[in-house]
Amino acid sequence: DTIHRADGQFIPATCRVIYAPMLTGKLRLFAPAYLCEIECPKVVLVLTADLHSNIGDQAFPQCIFDHWEIINKDPFDDSTEIRQIINDIRKPKGLKGDIPSLNDHYDKL
């Protein structure tokens, strides 16, 4: 009967069903790739980090989202740069430093 099937039963079970394939699959992160268009009246163009300071208001750069690129590195490997990025994202959110293991979401009946 429906009285015994409350949100307290469905939501944790659904979370475990969603997390388990993510933790057992081949996880990869995606990074946004932007298309940068630069309009300028002159033909000579210098592409450096300080583009705007070198040419002032003579050129108008515009970055538009183009697509997602797969970062083909294992996020579970502690020696990769991707793992450091994940840890840096998790820390301010107050999450554990380690990526949760599959045992954290295993149904223990």
Backbone bond lengths (Angstrom), bond angles and torsions (degrees), N, CA, C in turn:
res aa  C-N    CA-C-N  psi(-1)  N-CA   C-N-CA  omega(-1)  CA-C   N-CA-C  phi
1 D - - - 1.438 - - 1.531 109.50 -
2 T 1.309 116.64 157.97 1.465 122.09 -171.07 1.513 113.91 -71.02
3 I 1.299 119.11 -22.56 1.458 120.98 -179.32 1.524 111.63 -63.33
4 H 1.317 117.77 -27.06 1.459 121.77 -178.18 1.526 113.07 -91.45
5 R 1.332 117.37 -4.14 1.466 120.82 -179.83 1.530 109.04 -112.22
6 A 1.287 116.95 76.31 1.457 121.63 -177.55 1.531 110.39 -93.75
7 D 1.328 116.00 174.62 1.466 121.57 178.64 1.525 111.72 -58.82
8 G 1.304 117.35 -30.88 1.456 121.20 179.96 1.518 113.12 -62.76
9 Q 1.315 117.53 -18.81 1.460 121.49 176.85 1.525 111.26 -96.25
10 F 1.315 117.10 -40.93 1.464 120.68 -174.98 1.524 113.90 -74.07
11 I 1.312 117.13 -43.47 1.463 120.06 -174.23 1.526 112.15 -65.55
12 P 1.335 121.08 -49.35 1.469 119.04 177.49 1.527 112.69 -61.76
13 A 1.319 117.28 -38.08 1.463 119.70 179.22 1.527 110.57 -66.39
14 T 1.309 117.39 -40.40 1.466 121.45 178.57 1.522 110.44 -64.92
15 C 1.313 117.62 -41.03 1.470 120.59 177.65 1.523 111.19 -60.32
16 R 1.323 116.86 -43.83 1.470 119.90 178.86 1.516 111.32 -63.83
17 V 1.332 116.95 -38.33 1.461 121.05 179.50 1.526 110.57 -66.32
18 I 1.315 117.78 -34.04 1.471 121.12 179.97 1.529 111.28 -79.07
19 Y 1.325 118.04 -42.75 1.468 121.28 -176.37 1.526 113.27 -69.74
20 A 1.325 117.50 -37.75 1.465 120.55 -174.89 1.531 112.96 -58.33
21 P 1.330 120.65 -49.24 1.470 118.58 178.19 1.525 113.12 -64.35
22 M 1.333 116.49 -32.38 1.467 118.54 178.94 1.523 110.70 -66.67
23 L 1.325 116.94 -37.16 1.460 120.15 -178.02 1.526 112.81 -79.79
24 T 1.320 117.57 -24.15 1.457 119.88 -179.89 1.518 112.77 -95.65
25 G 1.311 118.02 -15.94 1.462 121.51 -179.48 1.516 111.81 -82.07
26 K 1.309 115.26 -179.89 1.465 121.43 178.63 1.532 107.79 -89.06
27 L 1.321 115.84 91.07 1.458 120.98 -175.80 1.522 111.70 -73.86
28 R 1.300 116.27 140.96 1.460 123.13 173.18 1.520 107.78 -142.99
29 L 1.301 116.02 147.11 1.455 121.15 176.85 1.522 109.33 -93.67
30 F 1.317 115.20 157.15 1.451 121.84 177.46 1.522 108.53 -116.24
31 A 1.326 115.76 141.11 1.464 121.23 177.30 1.529 108.41 -119.04
32 P 1.318 117.16 140.62 1.460 118.56 178.66 1.529 111.15 -71.50
33 A 1.315 115.94 139.93 1.462 121.65 175.75 1.526 107.03 -114.73
34 Y 1.310 115.60 131.35 1.460 121.11 -176.20 1.511 110.78 -110.45
35 L 1.307 115.35 146.93 1.447 122.44 173.00 1.519 106.14 -98.70
36 C 1.318 116.06 122.22 1.465 120.54 -176.69 1.523 108.97 -107.73
37 E 1.310 116.03 119.84 1.454 121.87 176.47 1.522 108.30 -110.09
38 I 1.318 115.68 132.17 1.455 120.55 -179.86 1.513 108.15 -123.53
39 E 1.310 115.38 119.53 1.455 120.71 177.64 1.522 108.46 -104.72
40 C 1.328 115.37 127.94 1.462 118.65 178.64 1.530 108.99 -148.38
41 P 1.322 116.12 151.46 1.463 119.49 -179.13 1.531 113.15 -75.13
42 K 1.324 118.13 -19.63 1.460 121.08 -178.19 1.522 110.28 -100.11
43 V 1.319 116.73 155.83 1.459 121.26 -179.61 1.517 111.27 -79.67
44 V 1.315 118.56 -34.61 1.450 122.33 -177.50 1.526 108.91 -73.91
45 L 1.319 115.78 131.32 1.448 120.81 -176.50 1.521 109.06 -140.28
46 V 1.323 116.92 130.38 1.464 121.88 178.77 1.524 107.32 -110.23
47 L 1.331 117.00 120.26 1.462 121.22 179.84 1.513 109.35 -99.48
48 T 1.311 116.41 94.00 1.458 122.80 177.21 1.518 108.66 -130.49
49 A 1.322 115.16 174.29 1.465 119.76 -179.52 1.522 111.68 -65.50
50 D 1.323 116.10 -29.54 1.474 119.08 179.83 1.526 110.08 -104.93
51 L 1.326 115.86 48.35 1.466 121.77 -179.49 1.522 111.27 -57.05
52 H 1.288 116.68 -47.80 1.460 119.97 -175.93 1.523 112.31 -65.34
53 S 1.330 117.45 -37.89 1.467 119.17 -179.17 1.524 111.84 -72.00
54 N 1.341 117.88 -26.74 1.458 120.60 179.46 1.520 113.22 -77.93
55 I 1.314 117.09 -34.25 1.463 118.48 -174.89 1.515 113.53 -114.73
56 G 1.314 116.73 0.94 1.453 120.51 175.78 1.513 112.28 59.87
57 D 1.317 116.37 -132.95 1.462 121.65 -178.06 1.523 112.36 -95.30
58 Q 1.314 117.59 21.91 1.455 120.14 -178.42 1.529 111.77 -87.24
59 A 1.321 118.37 -18.47 1.452 121.59 178.88 1.522 108.81 -128.04
60 F 1.306 115.20 152.76 1.455 120.71 -176.38 1.529 109.78 -128.42
61 P 1.355 116.97 93.72 1.467 118.82 178.79 1.528 111.11 -77.68
62 Q 1.316 115.47 144.47 1.454 121.22 176.82 1.517 107.93 -140.86
63 C 1.336 116.32 122.95 1.457 121.01 178.87 1.531 109.24 -104.24
64 I 1.324 115.47 129.90 1.457 122.38 -178.75 1.526 107.86 -124.62
65 F 1.322 115.45 135.35 1.463 118.78 177.23 1.519 108.86 -59.65
66 D 1.356 115.66 132.98 1.458 120.43 -177.87 1.526 111.35 -111.87
67 H 1.332 117.77 -53.11 1.456 121.13 -178.20 1.529 109.79 -166.09
68 W 1.314 115.60 175.56 1.459 122.05 175.48 1.519 108.70 -100.77
69 E 1.342 117.05 136.39 1.460 122.36 175.84 1.523 108.69 -109.38
70 I 1.330 115.95 137.60 1.463 120.43 178.17 1.525 108.66 -79.95
71 I 1.327 116.68 129.68 1.455 121.37 173.55 1.519 105.83 -90.63
72 N 1.309 116.57 106.88 1.461 121.43 -169.73 1.530 111.66 -86.87
73 K 1.323 116.21 61.16 1.461 122.98 176.30 1.518 108.10 -133.70
74 D 1.308 116.45 148.26 1.462 121.88 -176.83 1.527 110.66 -76.89
75 P 1.336 118.29 118.18 1.461 120.19 179.73 1.523 113.88 -72.34
76 F 1.339 117.88 -13.08 1.464 120.78 178.30 1.525 112.35 -86.68
77 D 1.323 118.40 -12.57 1.468 122.84 -179.80 1.525 108.97 -82.05
78 D 1.336 117.20 116.78 1.466 121.49 -175.68 1.520 113.75 -64.77
79 S 1.323 118.20 -18.50 1.460 120.69 -175.63 1.532 113.17 -88.33
80 T 1.341 118.57 -4.39 1.460 120.04 -177.72 1.521 111.92 -88.62
81 E 1.303 115.23 156.60 1.460 121.73 177.53 1.529 110.52 -66.66
82 I 1.315 116.39 -31.66 1.462 121.13 179.47 1.523 111.03 -62.40
83 R 1.309 116.58 -39.69 1.466 120.18 179.03 1.521 110.60 -63.39
84 Q 1.327 117.16 -39.25 1.460 120.88 177.74 1.531 110.66 -63.79
85 I 1.333 116.94 -39.30 1.470 120.92 177.86 1.524 109.86 -64.13
86 I 1.325 116.90 -42.78 1.469 120.78 178.71 1.529 110.23 -61.69
87 N 1.316 117.18 -44.75 1.467 120.55 178.94 1.526 111.25 -62.87
88 D 1.333 117.19 -39.25 1.468 120.79 178.69 1.528 111.66 -66.27
89 I 1.321 117.66 -30.77 1.471 121.43 177.69 1.525 110.12 -76.59
90 R 1.324 117.47 -39.78 1.461 121.43 -176.12 1.531 112.65 -71.76
91 K 1.328 116.80 -33.59 1.470 120.78 -174.43 1.531 113.01 -60.03
92 P 1.354 121.14 -52.37 1.469 119.44 -179.65 1.525 113.78 -65.75
93 K 1.337 116.66 -21.74 1.458 120.04 179.01 1.524 112.41 -81.39
94 G 1.344 116.68 -5.59 1.453 120.72 179.45 1.521 113.27 78.31
95 L 1.332 117.37 18.63 1.457 121.08 178.99 1.518 110.14 -87.53
96 K 1.343 116.55 160.43 1.455 120.42 177.11 1.524 109.57 -59.83
97 G 1.321 116.60 149.90 1.454 120.66 -179.77 1.509 112.98 -66.17
98 D 1.335 116.23 -33.34 1.456 119.93 -179.53 1.525 110.61 -86.57
99 I 1.322 115.12 148.13 1.455 119.75 171.75 1.527 106.87 -68.67
100 P 1.330 117.92 134.18 1.470 119.08 -177.50 1.528 111.46 -56.25
101 S 1.316 115.06 143.01 1.460 118.99 178.38 1.518 109.54 -85.69
102 L 1.312 115.01 167.99 1.451 120.24 178.82 1.528 111.49 -63.57
103 N 1.311 117.24 -30.76 1.475 121.34 179.66 1.515 112.65 -64.23
104 D 1.342 117.38 -25.49 1.462 120.16 177.52 1.531 111.81 -67.45
105 H 1.331 116.96 -23.32 1.470 121.20 -177.15 1.523 112.22 -114.59
106 Y 1.310 116.54 9.98 1.466 120.95 179.95 1.514 109.07 -79.11
107 D 1.308 117.04 133.42 1.457 121.87 -178.61 1.526 109.79 -73.90
108 K 1.317 116.61 113.69 1.464 122.14 -176.28 1.529 109.94 -102.85
109 L 1.293 116.08 82.62 1.470 119.25 179.20 1.488 111.34 -93.26
